[in-house]
Amino acid sequence: MQSMQTRRSFLGSASALSAALAFAAWQRTAHAGASSTTEGALAMRAIPSTGEKIPVIGMGTSGSFEVAVGSEEYTALKEVLKIFFAGGGTVIDTAPTYSNAEDVLGALIAEQSLRPKAWIATKLSGVSGREAGRAQFKSTLQRLKTDKVELLQVHNLGDLKTQLALARELKSEGRTRYVGVTHYLEYAHDELADIVAAEKPDFLQINYSVVTRGAEKRIFPLAKDLGIAIMINRAFEDGKLFARVKDKPLPNWTAAAGITSWAQAFLKFALSNPAVTVVIPATGKPHRQADNLKAGLGPDLTEDQRASLVAALA
Ligand SMILES: NC(=O)c1ccc[n+]([C@@H]2O[C@H](COP(=O)([O-])OP(=O)(O)OC[C@H]3O[C@@H](n4cnc5c(N)ncnc54)[C@H](OP(=O)(O)O)[C@@H]3O)[C@@H](O)[C@H]2O)c1
């Protein structure tokens, strides 16, 4: 027991140290790269329905926040959140059906008194019927230790009509500022586009990456036309993109563009589409959070740079 505690506390301080070093490195890079447009600050984009600006790099919680409270992973998540907020991040996406992710997020945010800074997106998920949706949302607020969220989304089009009406009801009651719909697979894009055109939610959350570009066809132009914010999930294809570039060097132009990792290149790719408002990569590792935040600095990619990344992954 003693040795386990000692190991835990060692890992805790090692994690804190690595987080501090990672953040210091992030700051150095941010300021060294503070050229034309950013002055070292995370870029912000406006939500079309209100004009409110949010940082372009957010974070997801699927998998990464599904950990035991008090575990080594939980300790690492404290640093992940510290780095995220210190780097200017605010937007965090979760769901009541990501096992205990809402509980973990709620606990970590409360511990660090981060609620005033956090912009929380969650979902009505896997429920059917208005009363079940209301009960789930009530529980979500308890789990997140808050009385309202910033964005409430209907997950994967489940029970869409009823749950979207409920999300709007909750918006009128002041329990959410925005409503949205989400999906994560391309087969749903056509149906999503029809729904978005008919319902005009504030947000649409969908998958988009350098190898999965279906959203460019209908979804992005439609969202631009109708003034709907786009939140991107799976910009790393749930991490699978990293195996595909394992032995590949970054393209030559990336250094001059201030890009120092494939993660930054993948996130910049998603952000370089003008319809995109925010991207929400998920990680449980402090140094990767610092890495991901760097993608929110500096200018967007040019068409040639985007094409070069597509070719590198082809
Ligand atoms: N239907 C929906 O609404 C829906 C569906 C899917 C996802 N989402 C949301 O979108 C978020 C993101 O999607 P996702 O979690 O599926 O996948 P993702 O962000 O594409 O990839 C996450 C994976 O990438 C790894 N990773 C993160 N940063 C990295 C870096 N800098 N370098 C190397 N590896 C890195 C993570 O591993 P480590 O943790 O080990 O770093 C994790 O395995 C979710 O968490 C969730 O909030 C929503």
The ligand as a Gaussian input file, in Angstrom:
#p B3LYP/6-31G(d) Opt

LIG

0 1
 N      -21.349000      11.299000     -32.332000
 C      -20.674000      12.182000     -31.684000
 O      -21.220000      13.151000     -31.277000
 C      -19.211000      11.993000     -31.456000
 C      -18.571000      10.873000     -31.971000
 C      -17.208000      10.761000     -31.778000
 C      -16.532000      11.741000     -31.066000
 N      -17.187000      12.801000     -30.528000
 C      -16.486000      13.848000     -29.748000
 O      -15.307000      14.224000     -30.440000
 C      -14.158000      14.029000     -29.618000
 C      -12.953000      13.678000     -30.466000
 O      -13.158000      12.468000     -31.160000
 P      -12.417000      11.121000     -30.772000
 O      -12.096000      11.127000     -29.305000
 O      -13.281000      10.015000     -31.288000
 O      -11.124000      11.075000     -31.643000
 P       -9.867000      12.011000     -32.038000
 O       -9.847000      13.298000     -31.305000
 O       -9.852000      11.984000     -33.518000
 O       -8.642000      11.097000     -31.551000
 C       -8.390000      10.829000     -30.211000
 C       -7.161000       9.927000     -30.161000
 O       -6.008000      10.645000     -30.607000
 C       -4.941000      10.523000     -29.645000
 N       -4.273000      11.856000     -29.603000
 C       -4.807000      13.038000     -29.192000
 N       -3.926000      14.040000     -29.343000
 C       -2.787000      13.495000     -29.849000
 C       -1.528000      14.024000     -30.219000
 N       -1.233000      15.335000     -30.104000
 N       -0.587000      13.161000     -30.708000
 C       -0.846000      11.831000     -30.832000
 N       -2.033000      11.261000     -30.494000
 C       -3.016000      12.104000     -30.011000
 C       -5.609000      10.170000     -28.356000
 O       -4.796000       9.330000     -27.571000
 P       -4.350000       9.733000     -26.057000
 O       -5.603000       9.982000     -25.262000
 O       -3.601000       8.511000     -25.645000
 O       -3.505000      10.954000     -26.199000
 C       -6.856000       9.402000     -28.798000
 O       -6.528000       8.034000     -28.953000
 C      -14.627000      12.944000     -28.640000
 O      -13.823000      12.847000     -27.508000
 C      -16.040000      13.368000     -28.373000
 O      -16.083000      14.423000     -27.428000
 C      -18.514000      12.936000     -30.737000

